[in-house]
Amino acid sequence: MMQAISIRGGKGGADALFVESLPVPEPGPGQLLVRVKAAGVNRPDIFQRAGFYPPPPGAPATLGLEVAGEVAAIGEGVTRWRPGDRVTALLGGGGYAEYALVDARHALPVPAGLDFVHAAALPETVFTVWSNVFERGQLQSGETLLVHGANSGIGVTAIQLAKAAGARVFATARGAAKAAQASEIGADVAIDAATGDWAEGIKAAGGVDVILDMVGAAYFERNLDVLAPDGRLVVIATLTGHEVQLNLRQLMLKRLTVTASTLRARHADEKARLARAIEDRVWPWIEAGSVKVPVDRTFPLERAGEAHAWLESGSQFGKVVLTVE
């Protein structure tokens, strides 16, 4: 048996999370069983806990989209990994536990020089940023990226990856302290979105080429306004609503692209492709120290409810991670 975090009643607030004993799963063909040392906490976990983001078919009901730990066992057909290997991995669910099943193709080696806590902070955010900023948004060296929500795990990762790729970065955050922290980790221009219209300064500076947006409806019109000609808006969350009015003429005149995506529901083959691209392009940046995703704080697994409450407060700067003894 193993200890895992379940949701009392199937959904609820942070206090609905509790420790439950569950059977240790067995790896099937193409799978790894990972002895979890650390698990990232992400906003989609909160949405699932609240009943708004059910796991995809076949995924565990247990929360947790990313882990780091040691391979405990391998399933039939696995050739790259061996028991004892240090890995970090993207999951469809099940990370808030002492053991987790992983599609072997979605595992990556723990980058040299990183501990399990910092390795567990990588997969969900790095996969999201790489696929949306660099693939869908096609950010190039010398272009300018605008990141909304600079204090979030996605935000800090996007800033770091964009700078490593040679881009200029604008970032918005709510509060002067968070804006200052965004500057400290590499943002060229950090704007306190709580003190007026963030869009005016960006327009005065010439606009941006790519926007990574998690805010949604409240920022949509201003996002289009600050995009330079041929700009790309990539939406990955809709915290302020998902219905907007779209001026098609504005898109036509500036040749804008509006795109959006989610990660969790993508086909396993697509996630495997992303894993290989990330290992090839992003892992060298991490191992060279060009990318350092900050961890805001850690909580023991049994205090997962406190970790959710902290993330929901919006007080964090960087990732929140659960540790497993």
C-alpha positions in Angstrom: 0.0 0.0 0.0 1.0 3.6 -0.4 -0.1 7.0 0.9 -1.9 9.2 -1.6 -3.9 12.4 -1.5 -7.6 12.0 -2.3 -10.5 14.4 -2.5 -13.2 13.9 0.1 -16.6 13.7 -1.6 -15.0 14.0 -5.0 -14.7 17.7 -5.0 -14.5 20.7 -2.7 -12.2 23.3 -1.2 -8.6 22.9 -0.1 -9.8 21.3 3.1 -11.3 18.4 1.1 -7.8 16.9 0.5 -6.9 14.0 2.8 -4.4 11.2 3.0 -5.7 7.8 1.9 -4.0 4.4 1.6 -4.2 3.0 -1.9 -2.6 0.0 -3.6 0.8 0.6 -5.2 0.1 0.4 -8.9 1.9 -2.0 -11.2 3.5 -0.7 -14.4 2.0 -2.0 -17.6 3.7 -2.2 -21.1 5.6 1.0 -21.8 5.2 2.4 -18.3 7.5 3.2 -15.3 6.6 3.0 -11.7 8.3 6.0 -10.0 9.0 6.2 -6.3 7.9 9.9 -5.9 10.3 12.2 -4.1 8.5 15.5 -5.0 5.4 16.5 -6.9 4.6 19.9 -8.4 1.4 21.7 -7.5 -0.4 23.5 -10.3 -3.5 25.5 -10.9 -5.2 22.7 -12.9 -5.0 20.6 -9.7 -7.1 23.2 -8.0 -9.6 23.2 -10.9 -9.8 19.4 -10.7 -10.3 19.5 -6.9 -13.1 22.0 -7.4 -14.8 19.7 -9.9 -14.1 21.7 -13.1 -11.2 19.8 -14.7 -11.8 16.0 -14.7 -8.9 13.7 -15.6 -8.8 12.4 -19.2 -9.9 8.9 -19.8 -7.6 6.3 -18.3 -5.8 8.8 -16.0 -5.9 8.3 -12.2 -8.4 10.3 -10.2 -5.6 11.3 -7.8 -4.3 14.8 -8.4 -0.8 15.6 -9.6 0.5 16.3 -13.1 4.3 16.2 -12.5 6.7 14.3 -10.3 10.4 13.7 -9.8 11.8 10.5 -8.2 13.5 7.2 -8.8 12.4 4.5 -11.1 11.1 1.6 -8.9 10.1 -0.8 -11.7 9.6 -0.9 -15.4 6.9 -2.4 -17.6 7.3 -4.6 -20.7 9.0 -2.9 -23.6 10.7 -0.2 -21.7 14.4 0.0 -22.9 15.7 3.5 -21.9 15.1 3.4 -18.1 16.3 1.1 -15.4 15.3 0.8 -11.7 17.2 3.5 -9.7 17.3 6.0 -12.5 16.5 9.6 -11.4 13.6 11.0 -13.5 11.1 13.8 -13.7 7.9 13.2 -15.7 4.7 14.7 -17.0 1.5 12.8 -15.9 -2.1 12.7 -16.7 -2.7 12.4 -12.9 -1.6 10.5 -9.9 1.4 12.5 -8.8 0.2 13.3 -5.2 1.3 9.9 -4.0 4.3 7.8 -2.8 4.3 6.0 -6.2 3.1 7.1 -9.6 2.7 5.4 -13.0 4.4 7.2 -15.9 4.4 6.7 -19.6 8.1 6.0 -20.1 8.1 8.3 -23.1 7.0 11.3 -20.9 9.9 10.9 -18.5 13.1 12.9 -18.7 16.3 12.6 -16.7 16.7 14.9 -13.7 18.9 17.6 -15.1 22.5 17.6 -13.8 22.8 19.7 -10.6 19.1 19.7 -9.7 17.5 18.1 -6.7 14.2 16.3 -6.8 12.2 19.4 -5.6 13.5 21.6 -8.4 13.2 18.8 -10.9 9.5 18.3 -10.0 8.9 21.9 -10.7 9.7 21.5 -14.4 7.5 19.2 -16.5 4.0 20.8 -16.4 5.3 24.3 -16.9 8.1 23.6 -19.3 5.9 21.4 -21.5 3.3 24.2 -21.5 5.6 27.1 -22.2 7.6 25.2 -24.9 4.5 24.0 -26.8 2.7 27.4 -26.6 5.3 30.1 -26.7 7.8 28.4 -29.0 5.7 26.1 -31.1 2.2 27.8 -31.3 3.5 31.3 -30.7 6.7 30.8 -32.8 8.8 33.1 -30.6 12.1 33.9 -32.3 15.4 35.3 -31.0 15.2 39.1 -31.1 11.4 39.2 -30.7 9.5 40.4 -27.7 7.3 38.3 -25.5 4.7 39.6 -23.0 3.9 37.3 -20.1 0.9 37.9 -17.9 0.9 36.5 -14.4 4.7 36.7 -14.0 4.5 35.3 -10.4 3.0 32.0 -11.4 4.9 28.8 -12.2 4.1 29.3 -15.9 5.1 32.9 -15.7 8.5 32.4 -14.2 9.2 29.6 -16.6 8.2 31.6 -19.7 10.4 34.5 -18.7 13.4 32.3 -18.2 13.0 30.2 -21.4 12.3 33.3 -23.5 15.5 35.0 -22.2 17.5 31.9 -22.8 16.2 31.9 -26.4 17.4 35.4 -27.0 14.0 37.2 -26.7 13.1 40.4 -24.9 10.5 40.0 -22.2 7.7 42.2 -20.8 5.9 40.9 -17.8 2.9 41.9 -15.8 2.2 41.0 -12.1 -0.1 42.3 -9.5 1.9 44.2 -6.9 5.2 46.1 -7.0 7.1 43.4 -5.1 6.1 40.7 -7.6 7.0 43.0 -10.5 10.4 43.5 -8.9 10.9 39.8 -8.6 10.0 39.4 -12.3 12.8 41.8 -13.1 15.2 39.9 -10.9 14.7 36.6 -12.8 15.2 38.3 -16.2 12.2 40.3 -17.4 13.4 43.4 -19.3 10.3 45.3 -18.4 8.1 44.3 -15.4 4.8 46.2 -14.9 2.6 46.3 -11.8 -0.8 45.6 -13.3 -2.5 46.7 -10.1 -1.6 50.4 -10.6 -3.2 51.5 -13.8 -3.4 50.4 -17.4 -0.5 48.1 -18.2 -1.1 48.3 -21.9 -0.1 52.0 -22.4 3.5 51.6 -21.5 3.8 48.5 -23.8 2.2 50.3 -26.7 4.6 53.3 -26.2 7.5 50.9 -26.3 6.4 49.5 -29.7 4.3 46.6 -28.8 5.1 42.9 -28.6 5.4 40.0 -31.0 4.0 37.2 -28.8 1.7 37.2 -25.7 1.3 34.3 -23.3 -2.0 34.9 -21.5 -3.6 33.1 -18.6 -6.1 35.9 -17.7 -8.6 35.6 -20.5 -11.6 37.9 -21.2 -10.5 40.9 -19.0 -7.2 41.3 -21.0 -8.3 40.2 -24.5 -9.0 43.6 -26.2 -5.8 45.1 -24.7 -3.8 42.1 -25.7 -4.8 42.6 -29.4 -4.1 46.3 -29.0 -0.5 45.9 -27.9 0.4 43.2 -30.4 2.7 44.4 -33.2 1.9 43.6 -36.8 2.1 39.8 -37.4 1.8 39.3 -33.6 0.6 36.1 -32.0 -1.7 35.8 -28.9 -1.6 32.4 -27.2 -4.2 31.8 -24.5 -3.7 28.9 -22.1 -6.2 29.8 -19.3 -9.3 32.0 -18.8 -9.2 33.1 -15.2 -11.5 36.1 -15.8 -13.8 34.4 -18.3 -13.8 32.7 -21.7 -16.3 34.7 -23.7 -15.0 37.8 -25.7 -15.9 40.0 -28.6 -13.5 39.8 -31.5 -12.9 42.6 -34.0 -12.0 40.7 -37.1 -10.9 43.8 -38.9 -8.2 44.4 -36.3 -6.9 40.9 -36.9 -6.9 41.5 -40.7 -5.2 44.9 -40.6 -2.4 43.8 -38.2 -2.2 40.2 -39.6 -2.7 38.9 -36.1 -2.9 35.2 -35.0 -5.0 34.2 -32.0 -4.5 30.6 -30.8 -5.1 28.6 -27.6 -4.5 25.2 -26.2 -4.5 22.8 -23.2 -1.8 20.3 -22.4 -3.4 17.5 -20.4 -5.8 16.2 -23.0 -3.2 15.9 -25.8 -2.5 12.5 -27.2 0.3 10.5 -25.5 2.3 10.5 -28.8 2.2 14.3 -28.9 3.4 14.5 -25.3 6.2 12.1 -26.2 7.3 14.3 -29.1 7.3 17.3 -26.8 9.4 15.5 -24.3 12.1 14.8 -26.9 12.1 18.4 -28.1 12.4 19.7 -24.6 15.2 17.3 -23.7 17.0 18.5 -26.8 16.4 22.2 -26.6 15.5 23.1 -23.0 17.5 20.7 -20.8 20.9 22.1 -22.0 19.7 25.6 -20.8 18.8 24.2 -17.4 22.0 22.3 -17.0 24.0 25.3 -18.1 22.2 27.5 -15.5 20.6 29.7 -18.0 17.1 28.6 -16.8 16.4 28.4 -13.1 12.7 27.9 -12.3 12.3 29.3 -8.7 10.5 27.2 -6.1 8.5 29.4 -3.8 7.9 26.9 -1.0 7.5 23.2 -0.3 4.9 21.3 1.8 5.0 17.7 2.9 2.6 15.5 1.0 0.2 15.2 3.9 -0.2 19.0 3.9 -1.4 19.2 0.3 -4.4 21.2 1.4 -2.2 23.9 2.7 -0.2 23.9 -0.5 -3.5 24.4 -2.5 -4.6 27.2 -0.2 -1.3 29.0 -0.6 -1.4 28.7 -4.4 -5.0 29.9 -4.4 -4.0 33.0 -2.4 -1.8 34.2 -5.3 1.0 35.0 -2.9 3.6 32.7 -4.4 6.4 33.6 -6.8 7.4 30.5 -8.7 6.4 26.9 -8.1 4.8 25.2 -5.1 6.1 21.6 -4.6 5.0 18.7 -2.4 7.8 16.6 -0.8 7.5 12.9 -0.1 9.5 11.1 2.5 
